[in-house]
Amino acid sequence: MGGAPWRPAGLEVGVAVGQGRGQTEGMSAQTVIANGREVEAALPCTIEEFLRAQGFLPRSVVVEHNGEAVAPSEFAQRQLRAGDRLEIVRVVAGG
């Protein structure tokens, strides 16, 4: 947990660890693997909820869930479970 995320040229990759949200009724803090790191999350939650809790704007990232690319239109429906794996790439424009 901790340390700077790997950043390939032209892309910014990473999940802000430790910015999880508080627990609410019916949810428990468990972990998912995001960019190779364990991240606590209030599960069950959707990819969109997870991204927002980690400080991402859902439309500014590309997500792979358990090895499958996920369209941004599916973020609000796709449920995360403990142990799921996410790869999150933030798209950065530049010149």
C-alpha positions as CSV (number, residue, x, y, z in Angstrom):
1,M,0.0,0.0,0.0
2,G,1.7,3.4,-0.3
3,G,4.4,4.6,-2.6
4,A,4.0,6.4,-5.9
5,P,2.0,4.6,-8.6
6,W,3.8,3.6,-11.8
7,R,3.3,6.2,-14.6
8,P,4.0,5.2,-18.2
9,A,4.8,8.0,-20.6
10,G,1.7,9.9,-21.7
11,L,-0.6,8.2,-19.2
12,E,-1.2,8.7,-15.5
13,V,-2.0,5.5,-13.6
14,G,-2.9,5.0,-10.0
15,V,-5.5,4.9,-7.3
16,A,-5.3,7.2,-4.3
17,V,-5.0,4.7,-1.5
18,G,-6.5,5.7,1.8
19,Q,-9.3,7.9,0.4
20,G,-12.0,5.2,1.0
21,R,-15.3,6.3,2.2
22,G,-16.9,5.4,5.5
23,Q,-19.0,2.3,6.0
24,T,-22.7,2.4,5.7
25,E,-25.4,-0.1,6.6
26,G,-25.3,-3.2,4.4
27,M,-21.7,-2.5,3.3
28,S,-18.4,-3.7,4.8
29,A,-14.9,-2.5,4.3
30,Q,-13.1,-5.1,2.2
31,T,-10.4,-4.9,-0.4
32,V,-10.1,-5.0,-4.2
33,I,-6.8,-5.0,-6.1
34,A,-6.4,-1.8,-8.0
35,N,-3.3,-1.4,-10.2
36,G,-1.7,-4.2,-8.3
37,R,-2.3,-2.7,-4.8
38,E,-4.9,-3.7,-2.2
39,V,-7.4,-0.9,-1.7
40,E,-10.1,-0.9,1.0
41,A,-13.6,-0.3,-0.4
42,A,-17.1,-0.3,1.1
43,L,-18.4,-3.3,-0.7
44,P,-20.6,-4.1,-2.5
45,C,-20.3,-1.0,-4.7
46,T,-20.2,-0.2,-8.4
47,I,-17.1,0.7,-10.4
48,E,-18.5,4.3,-10.6
49,E,-18.9,4.5,-6.8
50,F,-15.4,3.1,-6.3
51,L,-13.8,5.5,-8.8
52,R,-15.5,8.5,-7.1
53,A,-14.5,7.4,-3.7
54,Q,-10.9,7.2,-4.9
55,G,-11.1,10.8,-6.4
56,F,-11.4,9.8,-10.0
57,L,-13.9,11.3,-12.5
58,P,-15.4,8.2,-14.1
59,R,-15.3,9.7,-17.6
60,S,-11.6,10.5,-17.4
61,V,-10.4,6.9,-16.9
62,V,-10.3,3.6,-18.7
63,V,-11.0,0.5,-16.5
64,E,-10.3,-3.2,-16.8
65,H,-12.3,-5.3,-14.4
66,N,-11.0,-8.9,-13.8
67,G,-9.2,-8.8,-17.2
68,E,-12.2,-7.4,-19.1
69,A,-12.4,-3.8,-20.5
70,V,-15.4,-2.0,-19.2
71,A,-17.2,0.7,-21.1
72,P,-17.8,3.9,-19.2
73,S,-21.6,3.4,-19.7
74,E,-21.3,0.2,-17.6
75,F,-19.5,1.8,-14.6
76,A,-22.8,2.5,-12.8
77,Q,-24.0,-1.1,-13.2
78,R,-20.9,-3.2,-12.8
79,Q,-20.6,-4.5,-9.2
80,L,-17.3,-5.0,-7.4
81,R,-16.7,-7.8,-4.9
82,A,-13.9,-8.5,-2.5
83,G,-10.8,-9.6,-4.3
84,D,-11.8,-8.2,-7.7
85,R,-8.9,-6.8,-9.8
86,L,-9.0,-3.4,-11.5
87,E,-6.6,-1.7,-13.8
88,I,-7.3,2.0,-13.9
89,V,-5.7,4.3,-16.4
90,R,-6.3,8.0,-16.3
91,V,-6.3,9.6,-19.7
92,V,-4.2,12.7,-19.8
93,A,-4.2,15.1,-22.7
94,G,-1.1,17.1,-23.4
95,G,1.0,18.5,-26.1
